[in-house]
Amino acid sequence: MTSSNSLDRKSQAWSALFSEPMSELVQRYTASVFFDQRLWRADIEASLAHADMLHAQGIISAQDWADIQKGLAHITADIESGQFEWKLELEDVHLNIEARLTQLVGDAGKRLHTGRSRNDQVATDVRLWLRGEIDAIDALLSALQSALVEVAEQHTHTIMPGFTHLQVAQPVSFAHHLLAYVEMFARDQQRLSQVRERTNCLPLGSAALAGTTYPLDRERVARRLGMVDSHGVAQVCQNSLDAVSDRDFAIEFTSAATLCMLHISRLSEELIVWMSQNFGFIQIADRFTTGSSIMPQKKNPDVPELARGKTGRVVGHLMGLITLMKAQPLAYNKDNQEDKEPLFDTVDTLKDTLRIFAEMIGGQTHPTTGAKEGGLTVNKQRMQEAASKGYATATALADYLVKKGLPFRDAHETVAHAVKAAQASGLDLSQLPLSQLQAFHPAIAQDVFEVLSLKGSLDARQTLGGTAPSQVATQIARHRQRLANHAR
Ligand code: ARG
């Protein structure tokens, strides 16, 4: 980045009107090129689409169109190889690229901005860039879901306590628990695809705010940029004032990202609890943990903890963007330049988090054997032990009595007495002798022990979406099919 002490107005795009130079502080304060240079590829793509259309409409010559293509190819190569010199005094990505183009190809470069403003240009660039990022996030969400499904497949019979109020409630399978997260990430994916639809709409051609006097073909530009619906119909923003000022898509995206991070934070919290010594249900691979500088025995779940923390950061970005737009008058205002850093950081945070979670849960693919290794380690025995404490099968006993003819409320009451007695003698319900159980209700017979076993309780929950292994296996098959269709 180069910068002179005070800016010579002649190097700017708007020289004639101004009588004093801009101070370096104001330059730094107003410039966005430090961060918006990441939009360069979208900026060039959109400029090519605009210039192609200007040529097709007879607004610029074939020679100008050829020069613009040549110049932008040159700039692309320079940026890719790190040779491009970004200049602070040229304020943003748009003016940097345009100035260099003019330096390279002369007047054709100066004609590129015909019928265009940075207001419709930046709105187009951000939408194009975000569309690509949504596609990348979509793929990462699929990978994370696949990792969860793969682990679930191995644990349809692994019994753990299901909790409500973080108190042992009923036995569930570990697979069932993991699939709850697959549902959440599937909804995230669906939400993002809806955000993508509204993002994929063209502001360019709105010019500064009111449209332009040139005979632009906006639909041609939209088609070239892939801004079309599922039937191939060009998607063009229909009101020029709205087009240059709308940032709904950024807020919607960040909101969808926030929900996704929120899901990650819930999973993080559970992983952290599960790997604490008191639970001991799982371990995550060492490479996702760190030690303590003072306590030699410690292995801390830094990655899930950070993900939990970074959720707050994304929530903050959402609040920032909402506040940025609140009560903003039409049309473009410079406030909108502040949309970029929160949006960029949201994308970076979400992508990194999804990538790291897919690997932490599913492991890495071994380069030669192709086998997955280094994912979650599951301690089935600890899970089972925890499920056997806490009277997780009490509801099963109540259901048993209902099947013997008792009204549910009476069965509930009867079992509460049984649990109280079992607690007093420090035993599980299944450890009470039949004679003692029968004292609570004469309908209780030998077959009660099948119901009081964890496995019996699990197998019996056959409702659609329930925890019975056969149901969970059906869900696994459905998710596999869904993920395979999505990839196509
Ligand atoms: N860097 C600006 C932004 O990000 C580009 C648009 C500038 N438009 C203007 N009228 N100053 O919003």
Boltz pocket constraint, residues with backbone or C-beta under 6 A from the ligand:
constraints:
  - pocket:
      binder: B
      contacts: [[A, 32], [A, 36], [A, 92], [A, 118], [A, 119], [A, 122], [A, 332], [A, 333], [A, 334], [A, 336], [A, 337], [A, 338]]
      max_distance: 6.0
